[in-house]
Amino acid sequence: MKRFASFLTILILVFTSCACSTSDNASYSDDYEYLWNELESSYPYFAYLREDKGIDVDGIRERYAEKAEATGSEEEFAVVIEDMFSELGNFAHLWLVTPELYGGMYNHMIYDENIAYDGNPFAEVLQDPGLSDIYVKPETPEEQTDEAENLFPEVWTQYFSDNDVLYLRITSFDHSLIERDNIVINDALTKYPDAKNLIIDIRNNSGGSDKYWMQNLVDPFGGKYEFKFRNYIR
């Protein structure tokens, strides 16, 4: 029986890949047990879920083992695992990586020069040749930029002298548009340095990268941003 890694599971900051059967009458029982063995050895919160959250972890494992045995495709198996993680509360980022999320992670972990580095365990999993075909390598940054620039117009700016207002309309925070839009925004701020009011219009904005607003809407004004978190290691 040929086996290959198919689905990724986020465990805190650790990726786990589980194998998937490809026999004619595909049963995913072995794959399910493989996943749970990984969880038992890598996921540190089962005791907390049982004792503090009152979640019947063992019961969930048994119920979904029956559902996994009845599945006959990767898609069905993915739904079973997603539902199972949902009953576990998706606690501490315990979820299945969707193809869409995979693309975003690939962009950040492999294409982003500020993050990518040799030996990055995230990158190794994302590029594992045994991953399921549902995980498709995204286009290169250059191709993504071309596509995004065609899809989203650059920032539209206008100055209203009667109210001393500088108006910026931003249609997307797409990561690939950061450099392009940064030029437009900084040009507008340079042209009207004494504007007393600023309107940033993000109606119908498609969203995108935190790095966009950090670099294009916070940095130009000399602002700063920070976050704090604590790690408790046993």
N, C-alpha and C positions, 0 to 999 in steps of 0.2 A: 504494500500500500504506500503510495507516494504521499509524503506529508510536506506541507509548506506553511510558513508563517502567514497569517492572513489579517487579523485584526489587532489593532494597538489598543492598549489600556493605559490610561494615565493613572499612576499611583503616586500621589504627591508630585515629585519631580522625576519619577522613575517610569520608564516605558517597559511594558511587558508585551511580548508577542505570543499569541497562542496558535498552535498548529491546527490545521483544518483537514479533515479527511476528504478524499476525492474518489472513493470507491463508487461503483455504479449505484448501490443502495446506500448512499452516504448517510452514516450515522455520526452524529457529532458528540456522542457520549465521551469518547476518549479526549476530544478537544476540550470538552467542558471540564473534565477532571484535570486536564493539563492546566487550564486556567485557574482552577481552584487551588491546585498545588502551588502555583505561582503566588496567588493571593495569600495563602497561608504562610508562605516563607517571606513575602515582601511587604504585605500590607499590615501596618501595625495597629489598626483601630478596631479589630473585631471584638476585643474584650470591652472596649468603650461602647460599641454599638449594642452589645448584649446587656451589659450591666447598667449603663447610664441612659441609653436611648430606649431600652426595652425591645429591641428588634430581635426577632427570632431568626438569627443568622442561619442556624442549622436547618430550620424548617424551610427557609428560602432556598437553601442549597439543594435540599431533597426535591422540592417541588419543581424547581427549574431543571434539575437533572432529567426528570421525566419529559419535560418539554424539549430539552436539547436532543434527547434520544429520538423524538418524533420529527425533528426537522430534517429536511433533505436538501437544503441549499444554504449558501453563505448568507444570503439576504434574510432568510428565516432565522438562521442562527444569530445574526446580528440583532434582530428584533428581540429574541429571547434574552440575550445578554444585556441589551439596553433596558429592558423591563426589569430584569433582575437587579441591575445596579440602581434603578429608580427605587425599588423597594428597600434597598440598602441605604437610601437617602442621598445617593451620589456623594456620600460623605468624603471630604478631603480629596475632591477632584476624581472620584472614582466613576469614570464613565468611559464609554466607547468612543474612540476617535472616528468621527465621520469623514467621508472623503473631502468634504468642504473644509473641515478643521485641519485635515492633513495638509491641504494646500497652503493654508495660512502658516502652519508650523514649518513647512518646507521653506517658505519664503523667509521666515525669521531665522531659522536655525542653520540654513545652508546658504541662502542668497545674501543675507544681511552681513556685510563685512564687519560690522561692529560686534557681531555675536558669534559668527562662525569661527571655529578653530579646529585644528587637527586633533583628532581623538575625542571630539565631542560625542558623548554616548547618545544624545538625542539624534544627532546627524546620522550616526551609524544605524540606528533603528529605522529612521525615515528612509534611508537608502538601501535597506536590506533587500537583496534581489529576490528573496523568498516571499515578499509581501504579496497580498492578493492583488489581482488586477483592478479591484475597485479603487485602489490608491494610485492615482495618476500623477506623475511628476508635473508640477505646474510649468507654465512657460517661463522663459528666462526673464529677468527684470526688464531687459530692453523690450522684449515682446509685450510684457505686461504694461509697460509705460506707453507704448504706442497705442495699445488697445484702450487704456484708460484715458489718454489724451483725446482720442477720437470720441470717446463716450461722454466725457465730462469737459465742459468749457472751462477755460482758466478763470481765475477769480475776476469778477466784474467789480470795478471800482468807480465811484462817483463822489465828487465833493459838492455839497450844498452850502454855498457861501452865506445865504441868508440866515441859516441856523448854525453855521460853523460845524457842519457834520461831515465826517468822512464815512462813506458807506462801502462795505465789502460784502459781496455775495459769494458764498463758497458752496459749491454743489456736491463736493465729495472730499472726504479726508483720506482718500486712497493713498496707500503708502508710496506708490510709484509717482504720485503727483507732487510730492513734497518739494523737490528742487524746483520744478517748474513754477509752482505757485508762490514759492518763497521769493522769487525775483519780483513778481507782480506786487505782492504785499509790501515788500520793503521799498519798492519804487514809489508806491502810493504814500507810505509813511514819510519817505524822504521829501516828496513833493509838497506834502501838507503837514509839516512838522508842528505847526501851532494849532492844529484842529483841536477844539475843545471837547468835541463829542465824537464817539465812534459807534457805528452800528455794524455788527457782524451778523449777517443774515444767513442762517443755516436751515431755513425752511426747505423741506424735501431733500436735505443732505443725505447721501446714501451711507454715511458713516465711513469707517476705515481704521486707520492707525492712530494710536495715542501719540506716536512720534510726530504726526502731522501738526496737531495743535500745540504740542510742546515746543516744536521748532519754529512754527509759523505764527502762532498767536500768543505765546508766552515770552519766548526769548526776545522778540523785537522790542518789547516794552521793558526789558530789563527785569522781568519777573523771574520767579523760580518756583519749582514744584518739588515736593518731597513726599515720601511715604516711609513708614516705619513698620517693621514686623519683628516678632520675637520667635525664636526657635527654642523648643524645649527638647533636649536630646537625652534619652535614657541609655 
